[in-house]
Amino acid sequence: MDSTATDRFDTGRFEASRNRMASLAYRLLGSAADAEDAVQDAFLRWQGADRQRIKVPEAWLTKVVTNLCLDRLRSAQTRRERTVGAWLPEPLLDGDPMLGPADTFEQRESVSLAVLTLLERLAPLERAVYVLREAFSYSHAEIAEILDVTESASQQHLHRARGRITAARRRGGREVDPASARRIVEEFLAAATSGRTEQLVALLTDDATAISDGAGLTETLLRYDTPERIAAIARAGFKGTPAKRRLAGGTPAVHYALVNGAPAILFVPGDRVVGAVTFDIADGRIATVRGIAAPDRLIRLNEAWRRHEPDSPLIAEW
């Protein structure tokens, strides 16, 4: 095989693992853009490696991508960006290959915005062990090889990670019926747009939380921690006005969607998503509302939306 054919063959071997590596990197970093960068860096290393000596490309690439992500998580720049309180995971539209394996509840949960946010509280190694074990089912022996730790250290990291996530999780362990989740979100939207405060409060858990990135215009996340306050903010935020339409660049349609496996509503003027609101449902009510409108957090979601065939909007003209 000549060198050109060999390069094509080796590039093909890398491309066969690209989606899986991107899914791993996204879970580790919570950012699609950073995940893409990590995978590209892995490709450069793959090109520079003696590929004849790499017996199992997937194992080699997993090790490289994981450690590239760990380097990013440990970097001073990343710590600065994520300690000022202005960080939310980057949302992905249902069906995006970067969401990765979704055969088990653990795999689906590991890519939820709720768990990606909780993973920020873990040390980098704990995060890596948790993702490799829960989302990709690697054994502790394999994880030890990937991370250059002992098997017992891998088991300890997983134990601590599970404990911290369980302790911090508001509720969990059960999946929500999709039809029920959609009904609750539609009721929330109807109550918010019509200003029915009592109905909004009734749809929220007693300890509900709302979080917004302020469309990227604030240095810290906006947080609201009582049903009454969340209801008031929802009434104001979901009321369509000429000023909001100007900011959106047109009159949005409001669509129901699944984002990171959770129910969401998207504000879409034309073919561009300008805002996403996601919901965590617990015991038939809304436990968490997240508003994401910073343009740099919606880049990949927008790319997926333009390839998407949406259902009829919940509101044709907001």
N, C-alpha and C positions, 0 to 999 in steps of 0.2 A: 504494500500500500504506500503510495507516494505521500509526501508531506502535506500536500493540500487535502488529499482525501482523509489523511489521519486527523488533520485539524477539524475538518467537517464532522468526522465521526466523534471526536472528543467534544466538540461544541454540542453535538446532538445529545451526548450523554449528560452534559450539564443541563441543557434545556429540559431534559426529561425530569429533572429534579427541581426545576426553577420554582414551580408553584408551591411545592412542599417546603422549600427553603424560605420562600417569601412568607408563607403562613407561620412558620416557626419564628422568623424574625419579627413579624408583626405582633405575635403574642408576647415576645420578649420586650419589645420596644413600645408597643401601643401606638405606633405611628406608621402609616403606610409609606410615607415618603422616606423615613429613616430605614424602614425594612427594605425598600427598593435599593437604597444606597448600599446597605449591607450585602445584599445579594450581588450587586454589581461588583463590590469589592471582592467578594468570594470568587466571582468569575475571573477577575484579574489574577487572583492567586492561582486559580485553576489553570489559567493559560501559562503561568510562569512555573508551574510545578512539573516534575518529572512524572508525567501521567502513566508511563509504563509501569511504574512502581506502585501505583494506587490500585489495589486489588478490588476494593469495594467503594466505588465513587460516592454512593449515597452516604456511607459512614464518614468518609473523608470530608465531604461537603457539610454534613451536619456539624461536625466538630469545628470546622472553619467558621461557619455562619454563627454558631452559638458563641464562639469566643470573640468574634467581631462585635456581636451585640453586647456582650459583657464589657468589652472595652468602651463602647459608647455609653453604657449605663454608668460606668465608673468615671467617665470623663468629667472634668470640672465644669465644662460648659453645660452638659446635660444636668448636672446637679443644680447649677444656678437656674436654669430654665424651669426646673420642676419643683424647686423649693419656694418659689415666690407665690405659689398658689394659683398660677394661671394655666395649669395644664389639665386637659381632658384627653382621653383617648380619641384617636381619629376614627370617626364612624365609617362603617362600610355597609354598602347595600347588600341585602340578601342575594346570594348567588355569586358574589365576588369570590374568585378562586383563592384570594389571600385569606379568606376565613378558614380555609383548610378543612381537615377532617371533621365530620359532624355525625358520626355513626353512633356515638354514645352520649349520654347526658353530660358526662364529664368533659368531653370534647366540645360540646356546644356551650357549656357554661364557661369554659376557659377563655372563650373569645367574646363573652358578653362585656358590655361597657362596665357593668358593675364589678366583675372580677378583674378586668384590666385595670380599673382604678385601684382596687385593693392590692393588686400586685405591686403597685408603686410603693407600698409600705414595706415591702420585703427587701432584704439585702439582695444584690445581684445574683449570688450563687443560689440562694433560696428560690428566687424567681426562676432561674434556669432549670433547677431540678424539678420544681413544680410543673413547669410547662412540658419538659421532656417526658415526665412520668404520666401526668394526667391527660395531656392532649395527644401525645405521640406514643405512649405505652412502651417507652424504653425501659429495660430492666435496670436495676441499680448497677449491675456490672457494666452495662453499656454506658450509663450516665457517668460512672466513674472514669471510664476511658475518655469520654468526650470532654469532661471538665478537669481531668488530671487530679482527681481526688480518690479517696478510698471508698469502697462500697458502704462502709459504716458511716462515713461522712455524708454520703449521698442520702442514706436513710434518715440521718439526723436533720439534714436540711429540709427534706420532705416533711418530716414530722413537725418541724417548727413552722414551715410554710402553711401546711394544712391548719395547724392550730391558730395561727394568726388570721388567716382568711375566714375560718369558721367563727372566731371571736368577733371579727369586725363586720361580718356579713349581717345585715339587718334581719333578713329572713332568707330562706333558700331551701334547696334540697328537693324542690318539686317544680315541674314544668307547668306552665299555665296553658290551659286549653286555648288554641288560637282564636276560635270563634268568640269565646268570652273576652279575651284580651281586646279584640277589635271592637266589640260592643262597648267595653268600658272606655276605650279611647274615643270612640265616636260620641259617647255621652259627655265626656270631658270637653271635647271640642264644641259640641252644641251648647253646653252650659257656659263655656268661656266666651263664645262669640255673642251669646245673647245676654250675658251679664248676670246669670243666675248664681249668685254667691252661695246660697245654701246648698244647692245641688253640687257645686264644685267641692265644697267642704265635705259633703257626704261621700264623694267619690275618693277622697284621700284618706290614707291611714292616719291615725292619731299622731304618729311621729314622722310624717312625710317630710321629704326634703326636696327642694328645687334648686338646681344649679344651672347657671348660665355663663357662657364665656363672654357675654356682653358684645358679641359680634367682633371680638378682637380689639375693642376700643378701650378696654380697661386692663390694668396690669395684674389684677387678681380676679378670681372667679366671684361671681355674685351668688350668694347663698341665702335661702329663705327656709325657715325651719318650723313653721307652724301651718296647719291647714288654712287658717284664716288669712295669713300673710300670703301664702301661695295662691289662694283663691283671688285675692286682690290683685296680685301681680298678673295672674292669668287673665283676669278680666281686662286689665289695661293692655297687656301684651297681645292678646288675640283679637282685639278690636281693630278692624281694618280702617285706616285713615288715609287721606291723600298724601300726607307726609311719609307714611310708611311705604306707600306704593312708589313714591319717588325714590326713596332709599333702595327699594327692591329692584328698581329699574323696570317697573311695569306692574300690572295687576296680576298677582300670583293666583294660580290654582292651588288648592290644598289637597294633597294626596295621602292616602294611607299606604304605609310600606313597612317592611321588616328591616331593621338596621341592627347588625350584630345579633340577630336572632330575636330581637325585642320589638314590640309594636312601636311605630313611630308615625309622625305626620311630617310631611315635607312641603315647604312653600316653594312653588315653582312658577316663576314668570317665564313664559316661553318654554325653553328646554333647559333652563339653568336652575339648579337648586340653590336658593339663597339662605335657607334656614332649615334645620332639622330639630324636631323635638321628640325625644325618646322617653319611653315609660317603662319602669319596672313595676310589675303587678304582683301583689302578695295578698292572699286570702280575699280575692275578689275586689281589691281596691288598689289605688295607685300609691306606691311607696316612694318612688323617686321620679322626678321629672328633670330631664337634662335638655337645655337649649343650646344648640351649637350653630353659630352663624358666622364665625370667623372664616373668611374665604380660604385661607390656607389649610383649614381643617376639612374642607369640603371638596378639595380638588379631585381625589380619586372617586368619591361618591358621585360627583358630577359626571365623570367619565363613564361610570357604570350606568348612571341614569340615562345618558344619551343612547345607550345600547338597549335600554329597558323598554318594555311595552307595558305601561301602567294601566291599571284599571281606571274606570271613570273616577274623576275627582270627587272627594267629599264635598268640596265647595269649588264651584267652577270659577268664580271671580270673588276673591277675598277683598 
